[in-house]
Amino acid sequence: MSKEMRMHSAENQRTCSWLGKALCRRYALVHFAEFNVLGMENGMASHQRWSWAFALFAADEFDILGAWPVGIARVQPIIEDLWSRGILSIRVVSIAKALDYAAPRSVESWASALRGAEPRVLEVIGPQTVLGAAVEGVPSAAIRSTLGKAGKIHDSLVRGVRSRAPFASPVAASEFIAGWLQRADRRLYEVRRPARPALVVAA
């Protein structure tokens, strides 16, 4: 393997390892959404479902938590990964509309999996939730802002994935998705003002 190829391989490994980065201990809101990835398997086109997560952890401060090669109905592997990376509690979990089954089913599966679990998740909301007031102490304006930003990033991610498809392998898809989300996460940090007030949540 040439030096250039070794450097490229090392960079890809660092990019993919970003998906397992350490996380904050507490988040006010974590939003999950899913998307399709077109790849090739034995010369035939194949689709794989991926999920990703976008989080609010302080007033107008956001974090991309990662992505997983499973749909959002597969709660356990996603949540176990998040717990293992340092999260202790989430006030509100938001579930986007699923791609090929009823959204309430996804919300119910998350609520059922998280009920009584430690770390604590106080509330699970779906795409039909009407946000007229705070949910578990998180201001409705903060929830709307977070979901709005998550939606824009999601749409851009989907366009990026489609523009590069089909992927030659699951590894190639993972490398692209990890690199795309890492750059998006970096941009979130770059646009922050020097100081922001703490998010005020109800006791």
C-alpha positions as CSV (number, residue, x, y, z in Angstrom):
1,M,0.0,0.0,0.0
2,S,1.4,3.4,-1.0
3,K,2.0,6.2,1.6
4,E,-0.9,8.2,0.0
5,M,-3.3,5.2,0.3
6,R,-2.2,4.6,3.9
7,M,-2.8,8.3,4.8
8,H,-6.3,8.1,3.1
9,S,-7.1,4.9,5.0
10,A,-6.1,6.5,8.3
11,E,-8.2,9.6,7.6
12,N,-11.2,7.4,6.8
13,Q,-10.7,5.5,10.1
14,R,-10.6,8.8,12.0
15,T,-13.7,10.0,10.2
16,C,-15.7,6.8,11.0
17,S,-14.4,6.8,14.6
18,W,-16.1,10.3,14.9
19,L,-19.4,8.4,15.0
20,G,-18.4,7.0,18.4
21,K,-17.3,10.3,19.9
22,A,-17.9,11.0,23.6
23,L,-21.1,12.9,24.3
24,C,-22.4,15.4,26.9
25,R,-24.0,13.9,30.0
26,R,-27.3,15.7,29.6
27,Y,-29.4,16.9,26.6
28,A,-32.6,18.9,26.6
29,L,-33.9,17.5,23.3
30,V,-32.6,14.8,20.9
31,H,-34.3,14.4,17.5
32,F,-34.0,11.2,15.5
33,A,-34.7,10.8,11.8
34,E,-34.0,8.2,9.1
35,F,-33.0,8.0,5.5
36,N,-32.3,5.5,2.8
37,V,-28.8,4.7,1.4
38,L,-28.5,3.1,-2.0
39,G,-25.6,0.7,-2.4
40,M,-24.5,-2.2,-4.5
41,E,-24.4,-5.9,-3.4
42,N,-23.4,-8.7,-5.7
43,G,-23.9,-6.4,-8.6
44,M,-27.4,-5.5,-7.6
45,A,-28.8,-2.3,-6.1
46,S,-29.7,-2.6,-2.4
47,H,-31.2,-0.2,0.1
48,Q,-30.1,0.2,3.7
49,R,-31.9,2.2,6.3
50,W,-29.8,4.7,8.4
51,S,-30.8,6.8,11.4
52,W,-29.1,9.9,12.8
53,A,-29.6,12.2,15.8
54,F,-29.5,16.0,16.3
55,A,-29.5,17.4,19.9
56,L,-30.1,20.6,21.8
57,F,-27.9,20.8,25.0
58,A,-27.9,24.5,25.9
59,A,-29.7,27.6,24.7
60,D,-29.2,27.7,20.9
61,E,-26.3,25.2,21.1
62,F,-26.6,22.0,19.2
63,D,-24.7,18.7,18.6
64,I,-24.9,16.0,16.0
65,L,-24.7,12.8,18.1
66,G,-24.1,10.3,15.3
67,A,-25.6,7.9,12.8
68,W,-26.5,4.2,12.8
69,P,-27.1,1.7,10.0
70,V,-30.6,0.8,11.3
71,G,-34.1,2.4,11.0
72,I,-35.5,4.5,13.8
73,A,-37.8,1.6,14.8
74,R,-34.7,-0.3,16.0
75,V,-34.5,1.5,19.3
76,Q,-32.2,-0.7,21.4
77,P,-28.9,-0.5,19.4
78,I,-29.3,3.2,19.0
79,I,-30.0,4.0,22.6
80,E,-27.4,1.6,24.0
81,D,-24.8,3.3,21.8
82,L,-25.7,6.7,23.2
83,W,-25.7,5.5,26.8
84,S,-22.3,3.9,26.3
85,R,-20.9,7.2,25.0
86,G,-21.7,9.1,28.2
87,I,-25.3,10.4,28.1
88,L,-27.0,10.2,31.5
89,S,-30.3,11.8,30.7
90,I,-32.5,13.3,27.9
91,R,-35.5,15.5,28.7
92,V,-37.3,15.0,25.4
93,V,-36.8,12.5,22.6
94,S,-38.4,13.6,19.2
95,I,-39.0,11.0,16.5
96,A,-39.4,12.1,12.9
97,K,-41.9,10.5,10.6
98,A,-40.7,7.1,9.5
99,L,-40.2,6.3,5.9
100,D,-42.4,3.2,5.4
101,Y,-44.5,2.7,8.4
102,A,-46.8,4.7,10.7
103,A,-45.0,7.3,12.8
104,P,-47.0,6.5,15.9
105,R,-45.6,3.0,15.8
106,S,-42.1,4.4,16.0
107,V,-43.0,6.7,18.8
108,E,-44.6,3.9,20.8
109,S,-41.6,1.6,20.3
110,W,-39.3,4.3,21.7
111,A,-41.6,5.1,24.6
112,S,-41.9,1.5,25.4
113,A,-38.2,0.8,25.3
114,L,-37.3,3.9,27.4
115,R,-40.1,3.6,30.0
116,G,-38.5,3.3,33.4
117,A,-35.0,3.0,31.9
118,E,-31.9,4.6,33.3
119,P,-30.6,7.0,32.0
120,R,-33.9,8.8,32.1
121,V,-35.9,10.1,29.2
122,L,-38.8,12.1,30.4
123,E,-40.9,12.4,27.2
124,V,-41.1,11.0,23.7
125,I,-42.9,13.1,21.1
126,G,-43.7,12.4,17.4
127,P,-44.1,14.5,14.3
128,Q,-47.8,15.1,15.0
129,T,-47.1,16.8,18.4
130,V,-48.6,20.3,18.6
131,L,-46.0,22.4,20.4
132,G,-48.0,25.1,22.1
133,A,-46.3,24.9,25.4
134,A,-43.1,23.6,27.0
135,V,-42.6,19.8,27.0
136,E,-40.9,18.6,30.2
137,G,-39.6,22.0,30.9
138,V,-38.0,22.6,27.4
139,P,-39.5,25.8,26.0
140,S,-41.6,25.3,22.9
141,A,-39.6,27.9,21.0
142,A,-36.4,25.9,21.7
143,I,-38.1,22.7,20.4
144,R,-39.3,24.4,17.3
145,S,-35.9,25.9,16.6
146,T,-34.2,22.5,17.1
147,L,-36.6,20.6,14.9
148,G,-36.3,23.3,12.2
149,K,-32.5,23.1,12.2
150,A,-32.6,19.3,12.2
151,G,-35.0,19.3,9.3
152,K,-32.7,21.5,7.2
153,I,-29.6,19.4,8.0
154,H,-31.6,16.2,7.2
155,D,-32.7,17.4,3.8
156,S,-29.2,18.5,2.9
157,L,-27.8,15.1,4.2
158,V,-30.3,13.2,2.0
159,R,-29.4,15.2,-1.0
160,G,-25.7,14.6,-0.3
161,V,-26.2,10.8,0.1
162,R,-28.3,10.6,-3.1
163,S,-25.6,12.6,-5.1
164,R,-23.0,10.0,-4.2
165,A,-25.1,6.9,-4.5
166,P,-24.8,4.0,-5.3
167,F,-22.1,3.2,-2.7
168,A,-19.8,0.4,-3.5
169,S,-20.0,-1.1,0.0
170,P,-21.4,-0.4,3.5
171,V,-18.0,0.8,4.5
172,A,-18.0,3.4,1.7
173,A,-21.4,4.5,2.8
174,S,-20.4,4.8,6.4
175,E,-17.3,6.8,5.5
176,F,-19.3,9.3,3.5
177,I,-22.1,9.7,6.1
178,A,-19.6,10.1,8.9
179,G,-17.6,12.6,7.0
180,W,-20.7,14.6,6.0
181,L,-22.1,14.7,9.5
182,Q,-18.7,15.6,11.0
183,R,-18.4,18.6,8.7
184,A,-22.0,19.7,9.5
185,D,-21.2,19.3,13.2
186,R,-18.1,21.5,12.8
187,R,-20.2,24.2,11.1
188,L,-22.5,24.2,14.1
189,Y,-19.6,25.1,16.4
190,E,-18.2,27.7,14.0
191,V,-21.4,29.8,14.0
192,R,-21.8,30.0,17.7
193,R,-21.5,33.4,19.3
194,P,-18.7,33.7,22.0
195,A,-21.1,33.4,24.9
196,R,-24.7,32.2,25.2
197,P,-27.0,32.1,28.2
198,A,-27.8,28.7,29.7
199,L,-31.1,27.1,28.6
200,V,-33.7,27.7,31.3
201,V,-35.7,24.6,32.0
202,A,-38.4,24.1,34.6
203,A,-37.4,22.2,37.7
